């Protein structure tokens, strides 16, 4: 259905297919009005998945037309040795642990060089909070990777890694540390480590990790320097629906302030290797994962892109999520350790052909993107309302 207001076409929904309790929220979305945190909680409590997808799809179409993107990238986890012992993490290790690993710079450079021959445009690099790697190691790694190809985008380090480097390794303020890393070749920082922002949750599953204000401050600082980053949520463990909505609120507020987030990447907790308080957690269902994506798309009205992390969802469900607000299927990745060490059974990589096939089957137009979600192969993204009709049956 189609309406016209103020000289442009306005997307409309079939309200007969939306439950009465959700119609006021749908009307806000249709009118491009911001929904509240209470609205987000109502959406989280809703069981009509198709209605949620319909509402989220209006936001997706308005922001991204019919395009769905992917990035050709290479993951590098340079080490899992970490000074922390987060209860939810099966990746981190102490130096004495059998599953501990640490790659040398030449090993990393060789892996990235091989990936460049395959056409990757980004290396995505994170690791544990290593207790003994030196400042010069990190700077040499960045400089050597940049020397491989000046056009390669180096996306590296979570907010807590940045704080670790600033406080324990570089012994400099956050801003100075980030500037030094950028001069050496850092292109953007990653969104990892956000988990769930609620302090009570963090105290139970990642005590000692940075606080919500500390995570936000690293991204705020990077954005103030002109940098861009993604943001994340790890859900499906001990958090409540209200705590998920609160997490989204923090992200939306920082985006209002800085505009520096390029995309949101939520992923479900992988419980198969968990212990302690998390030992009895069941993995989030497909229904729950699609609902979380749809609610995120509807609430985060100031973040343009929503990524389905196929490593967590699996590619078939990630494909379905393109009808629930998602406009990006992440990347080829080539190797992933964090989720697979936690027990994920998804593939370690996807081909460009597989991602494009999944996108086309879902009725979207595949487009390769860069690290800032900009289209690389000629497609034009308007960023505004569609000039063509959208029928929401």
C-alpha positions as CSV (number, residue, x, y, z in Angstrom):
1,X,0.0,0.0,0.0
2,X,1.2,3.5,-0.8
3,X,0.6,6.9,0.5
4,X,2.0,10.3,-0.3
5,X,3.0,13.1,2.1
6,X,5.3,16.1,1.8
7,X,6.2,15.3,-1.8
8,X,7.5,11.7,-1.4
9,X,6.0,8.3,-1.3
10,X,5.3,6.9,2.2
11,X,5.4,3.3,3.0
12,X,2.3,1.8,4.5
13,X,1.4,-1.5,6.2
14,X,-1.6,-3.8,6.0
15,X,-3.0,-3.3,9.6
16,X,-5.3,-6.2,9.3
17,X,-2.3,-8.4,9.6
18,X,-0.9,-6.6,12.7
19,X,-2.3,-7.4,16.2
20,X,-4.2,-4.5,17.8
21,X,-1.7,-4.2,20.6
22,X,1.1,-3.6,18.1
23,X,-0.8,-1.2,15.8
24,X,0.1,2.0,17.7
25,X,3.8,1.1,17.3
26,X,3.3,0.3,13.6
27,X,1.7,3.6,13.1
28,X,4.7,5.4,14.7
29,X,7.1,3.5,12.4
30,X,5.0,4.2,9.3
31,X,5.0,7.9,10.3
32,X,8.8,7.8,10.9
33,X,8.3,8.6,14.5
34,X,10.7,7.2,17.2
35,X,9.4,4.3,19.3
36,X,10.1,4.3,23.0
37,X,12.0,1.8,25.2
38,X,8.6,0.6,26.5
39,X,7.5,0.1,22.9
40,X,10.6,-2.0,22.3
41,X,9.8,-4.1,25.3
42,X,6.2,-4.6,24.0
43,X,7.7,-5.8,20.7
44,X,10.0,-8.2,22.5
45,X,7.0,-9.6,24.3
46,X,5.0,-10.1,21.1
47,X,4.6,-13.5,19.6
48,X,3.4,-12.6,16.1
49,X,6.7,-12.9,14.3
50,X,5.2,-12.1,10.9
51,X,3.8,-8.8,12.2
52,X,7.2,-7.9,13.7
53,X,8.9,-8.8,10.3
54,X,6.4,-6.6,8.5
55,X,7.1,-3.6,10.6
56,X,10.9,-4.1,10.6
57,X,10.8,-4.6,6.8
58,X,9.3,-1.1,6.4
59,X,12.3,0.3,8.2
60,X,14.8,-1.8,6.2
61,X,13.2,-0.9,2.9
62,X,13.1,2.8,3.8
63,X,16.8,2.8,4.7
64,X,18.3,0.4,2.2
65,X,15.8,-0.1,-0.7
66,X,16.0,-3.8,-1.8
67,X,19.7,-4.1,-1.5
68,X,21.4,-6.7,0.8
69,X,25.1,-6.5,1.3
70,X,28.1,-8.6,2.3
71,X,31.8,-8.0,2.7
72,X,34.7,-10.0,1.4
73,X,36.8,-10.3,4.6
74,X,39.3,-12.4,6.5
75,X,39.0,-13.0,10.3
76,X,42.2,-13.2,12.3
77,X,42.1,-14.1,16.0
78,X,45.8,-13.3,16.8
79,X,45.7,-14.9,20.3
80,X,43.2,-16.2,22.8
81,X,45.5,-15.6,25.8
82,X,43.6,-13.3,28.2
83,X,43.9,-11.9,31.6
84,X,40.2,-12.1,32.2
85,X,38.0,-15.2,32.9
86,X,34.6,-14.3,31.7
87,X,32.1,-17.1,32.5
88,X,30.4,-17.0,29.1
89,X,33.7,-17.2,27.1
90,X,35.0,-20.5,25.8
91,X,37.6,-18.7,23.6
92,X,39.9,-17.2,26.3
93,X,42.8,-19.1,27.8
94,X,45.7,-18.7,30.2
95,X,49.2,-19.4,28.8
96,X,49.4,-22.8,30.4
97,X,46.0,-24.0,29.0
98,X,46.1,-26.7,26.3
99,X,43.9,-24.6,24.0
100,X,45.9,-21.4,24.3
101,X,47.4,-20.1,21.0
102,X,49.3,-17.0,19.9
103,X,50.2,-16.3,16.2
104,X,53.5,-14.7,15.2
105,X,53.3,-11.6,13.1
106,X,54.7,-13.4,10.0
107,X,52.0,-16.0,10.4
108,X,49.3,-13.4,10.4
109,X,50.8,-11.5,7.5
110,X,51.1,-14.7,5.5
111,X,47.4,-15.5,6.1
112,X,46.3,-12.0,5.2
113,X,48.5,-12.0,2.1
114,X,46.9,-15.2,1.0
115,X,43.4,-13.7,1.6
116,X,44.3,-10.7,-0.5
117,X,44.9,-12.9,-3.4
118,X,41.3,-14.0,-3.1
119,X,40.1,-10.4,-3.2
120,X,39.3,-9.6,0.4
121,X,38.9,-5.9,1.2
122,X,39.0,-6.2,5.0
123,X,40.9,-8.0,7.8
124,X,38.9,-8.3,11.0
125,X,41.2,-8.8,13.9
126,X,40.5,-9.4,17.6
127,X,42.1,-11.3,20.4
128,X,42.3,-11.8,24.2
129,X,43.7,-9.2,26.6
130,X,47.2,-10.6,26.2
131,X,49.4,-10.0,29.3
132,X,52.8,-9.8,27.7
133,X,52.6,-8.7,24.1
134,X,54.4,-5.4,23.8
135,X,53.4,-2.0,22.3
136,X,55.9,-2.5,19.4
137,X,54.3,-5.9,18.5
138,X,50.9,-4.3,17.9
139,X,52.3,-1.4,15.9
140,X,54.6,-3.6,13.8
141,X,51.6,-5.9,13.1
142,X,49.5,-3.0,11.9
143,X,52.2,-1.4,9.8
144,X,53.2,-4.7,8.2
145,X,49.6,-5.4,7.3
146,X,49.1,-1.9,5.9
147,X,52.3,-2.4,3.8
148,X,50.7,-5.5,2.1
149,X,48.1,-3.3,0.5
150,X,47.3,0.3,1.4
151,X,43.7,-0.3,0.3
152,X,43.2,-3.1,2.8
153,X,40.9,-2.0,5.6
154,X,42.1,-3.1,9.0
155,X,39.2,-3.5,11.4
156,X,40.6,-4.5,14.8
157,X,40.3,-4.5,18.6
158,X,37.2,-4.4,20.7
159,X,36.6,-1.5,23.2
160,X,38.0,-3.6,26.0
161,X,41.1,-4.5,23.9
162,X,41.6,-0.7,23.3
163,X,41.3,-0.1,27.1
164,X,43.8,-2.9,27.8
165,X,46.3,-1.5,25.3
166,X,45.9,2.0,26.7
167,X,46.2,1.1,30.4
168,X,48.5,-1.9,30.5
169,X,50.6,-1.8,27.3
170,X,50.9,1.7,25.9
171,X,50.2,3.5,29.2
172,X,48.6,6.4,27.4
173,X,45.1,7.9,27.5
174,X,42.5,6.2,25.3
175,X,42.5,8.9,22.7
176,X,46.3,8.9,22.3
177,X,46.3,5.1,22.1
178,X,43.7,5.1,19.4
179,X,45.5,7.8,17.5
180,X,48.8,5.9,17.7
181,X,47.0,2.7,16.4
182,X,45.4,4.7,13.6
183,X,48.7,6.2,12.5
184,X,50.0,2.6,12.3
185,X,47.2,1.5,10.1
186,X,44.0,0.9,12.1
187,X,41.0,1.7,10.0
188,X,38.1,1.0,12.4
189,X,37.4,-0.6,15.8
190,X,35.1,-3.6,16.2
191,X,31.8,-3.6,18.2
192,X,32.6,-6.7,20.3
193,X,32.6,-6.9,24.0
194,X,29.3,-5.1,24.5
195,X,27.6,-8.3,25.8
196,X,24.6,-6.9,27.7
197,X,25.1,-3.5,29.3
198,X,23.1,-4.0,32.5
199,X,25.6,-4.0,35.4
200,X,23.9,-6.9,37.2
201,X,24.3,-9.1,34.2
202,X,27.9,-8.1,33.7
203,X,28.7,-8.8,37.3
204,X,27.4,-12.4,36.9
205,X,28.9,-13.4,33.6
206,X,31.9,-11.1,32.9
207,X,33.0,-9.6,36.2
208,X,36.1,-7.5,35.7
209,X,35.3,-6.6,32.1
210,X,34.7,-2.9,31.2
211,X,31.5,-1.2,32.4
212,X,28.9,0.1,30.0
213,X,30.2,3.6,30.4
214,X,33.7,2.5,29.7
215,X,32.6,0.6,26.5
216,X,30.6,3.5,25.3
217,X,33.4,6.0,26.1
218,X,35.9,4.1,23.8
219,X,33.5,4.3,20.9
220,X,32.6,7.9,21.7
221,X,36.3,8.8,21.7
222,X,36.9,7.0,18.4
223,X,33.8,8.6,16.8
224,X,35.0,12.1,18.0
225,X,38.2,11.4,16.1
226,X,36.2,10.8,12.9
227,X,36.4,7.0,13.2
228,X,33.5,4.6,12.6
229,X,32.6,1.4,14.4
230,X,30.0,-1.3,14.6
231,X,28.1,-2.2,17.8
232,X,26.9,-5.5,19.1
233,X,24.7,-7.4,21.6
234,X,25.3,-10.9,23.0
235,X,21.8,-12.1,24.1
236,X,20.1,-15.3,25.0
237,X,21.8,-16.1,28.3
238,X,20.6,-14.7,31.7
239,X,19.4,-11.2,30.6
240,X,15.8,-10.2,30.7
241,X,13.8,-8.7,27.8
242,X,13.9,-5.3,29.6
243,X,17.7,-5.5,29.8
244,X,17.9,-6.1,26.1
245,X,15.7,-3.0,25.5
246,X,18.0,-1.1,27.8
247,X,21.0,-2.2,25.9
248,X,19.5,-0.9,22.7
249,X,18.7,2.4,24.4
250,X,22.3,3.0,25.3
251,X,23.4,2.3,21.7
252,X,20.7,4.6,20.2
253,X,21.6,7.4,22.6
254,X,25.3,7.3,21.7
255,X,24.4,7.2,18.0
256,X,22.3,10.3,18.6
257,X,25.4,11.9,20.1
258,X,28.1,10.8,17.6
259,X,26.5,9.2,14.5
260,X,29.6,7.0,14.4
261,X,28.0,3.5,14.4
262,X,27.8,2.0,10.9
263,X,25.8,-1.1,11.8
264,X,24.4,-3.3,14.6
265,X,25.4,-6.9,14.8
266,X,23.5,-8.9,17.5
267,X,24.3,-12.6,18.1
268,X,23.0,-15.3,20.3
269,X,25.0,-16.9,23.2
270,X,26.5,-20.3,22.3
271,X,25.9,-22.4,25.4
272,X,27.4,-25.8,24.4
273,X,30.7,-25.2,26.3
274,X,29.3,-23.1,29.1
275,X,29.6,-23.7,32.8
276,X,28.5,-22.4,36.2
277,X,25.5,-20.0,36.0
278,X,25.3,-20.5,32.3
279,X,25.5,-24.3,32.2
280,X,21.7,-24.9,31.9
281,X,21.1,-22.2,29.3
282,X,19.4,-23.4,26.1
283,X,20.4,-21.9,22.8
284,X,18.1,-19.1,21.6
285,X,15.5,-20.5,19.1
286,X,15.2,-19.4,15.5
287,X,12.0,-17.6,16.5
288,X,13.8,-15.7,19.3
289,X,16.7,-14.8,17.0
290,X,14.4,-13.4,14.3
291,X,12.4,-11.5,16.9
292,X,15.5,-9.9,18.3
293,X,16.6,-8.8,14.9
294,X,13.2,-7.4,14.0
295,X,13.0,-5.5,17.3
296,X,16.5,-4.1,16.9
297,X,15.7,-2.9,13.4
298,X,12.6,-1.1,14.5
299,X,14.1,0.5,17.6
300,X,17.5,1.5,16.3
301,X,16.1,4.1,13.9
302,X,19.4,6.0,13.7
303,X,21.7,3.1,12.8
304,X,21.4,2.4,9.1
305,X,22.4,-1.2,8.9
306,X,21.5,-4.4,10.6
307,X,23.7,-7.4,10.1
308,X,22.8,-11.1,10.5
309,X,25.9,-12.8,11.8
310,X,25.6,-16.1,9.9
311,X,28.3,-17.7,12.1
312,X,25.8,-17.6,14.9
313,X,22.5,-18.0,13.0
314,X,23.7,-20.3,10.2
315,X,23.3,-19.2,6.6
316,X,19.7,-20.6,6.1
317,X,18.3,-18.6,9.1
318,X,20.4,-15.5,8.1
319,X,18.8,-15.7,4.7
320,X,15.3,-15.8,6.3
321,X,16.3,-12.8,8.5
322,X,16.4,-10.7,5.3
323,X,12.6,-10.6,5.7
324,X,12.9,-9.4,9.4
325,X,14.7,-6.2,9.0
326,X,18.2,-7.4,8.1
327,X,20.0,-5.8,5.1
328,X,23.5,-7.3,5.5
329,X,24.8,-10.9,5.8
330,X,28.2,-10.0,7.2
331,X,31.1,-11.5,5.2
332,X,33.0,-14.4,3.8
333,X,35.1,-14.5,7.1
334,X,37.4,-17.3,5.8
335,X,38.2,-18.4,9.5
336,X,36.4,-17.8,12.7
337,X,37.4,-19.1,16.2
338,X,35.5,-17.5,18.9
339,X,32.0,-18.9,18.3
340,X,33.4,-22.3,17.0
341,X,35.5,-22.7,20.1
342,X,32.3,-22.2,22.1
343,X,30.7,-25.0,20.1
344,X,29.2,-23.5,17.0
345,X,28.7,-26.0,14.2
346,X,28.3,-23.5,11.3
347,X,30.9,-23.4,8.5
348,X,34.1,-21.4,9.1
349,X,33.6,-19.5,5.9
350,X,31.3,-18.7,3.1
351,X,32.0,-18.0,-0.6
352,X,30.9,-14.8,-2.3
353,X,28.8,-17.0,-4.6
354,X,27.0,-18.6,-1.5
355,X,26.2,-15.2,0.0
356,X,24.9,-13.8,-3.2
357,X,22.8,-16.9,-3.9
358,X,21.3,-16.6,-0.5
359,X,20.5,-13.0,-1.0
360,X,18.9,-13.5,-4.4
361,X,16.8,-16.4,-3.2
362,X,15.4,-14.1,-0.5
363,X,14.3,-11.6,-3.2
364,X,17.0,-9.0,-2.5
365,X,19.7,-7.6,-4.7
366,X,23.2,-8.6,-3.6
367,X,25.9,-5.9,-3.3
368,X,29.4,-6.2,-2.1
369,X,30.2,-3.5,0.5
370,X,33.2,-2.0,2.2
371,X,33.9,-1.8,5.9
372,X,31.6,1.2,6.3
373,X,28.7,-0.5,4.5
374,X,29.3,1.5,1.3
375,X,28.5,-0.3,-1.9
376,X,31.5,-1.3,-4.0
377,X,30.0,-2.6,-7.3
378,X,28.0,0.3,-8.6
379,X,24.7,0.1,-6.8
380,X,23.4,3.4,-5.5
381,X,22.0,3.6,-2.1
382,X,19.6,6.5,-1.6
383,X,19.5,6.6,2.2
384,X,16.0,8.1,1.9
385,X,12.4,7.0,1.1
386,X,11.9,4.8,-1.9
387,X,10.6,6.3,-5.1
388,X,9.0,3.0,-6.0
389,X,6.1,1.2,-4.4
390,X,6.4,-1.1,-1.4
391,X,3.5,-3.5,-1.0
392,X,3.2,-4.9,2.5
393,X,0.7,-7.8,2.1
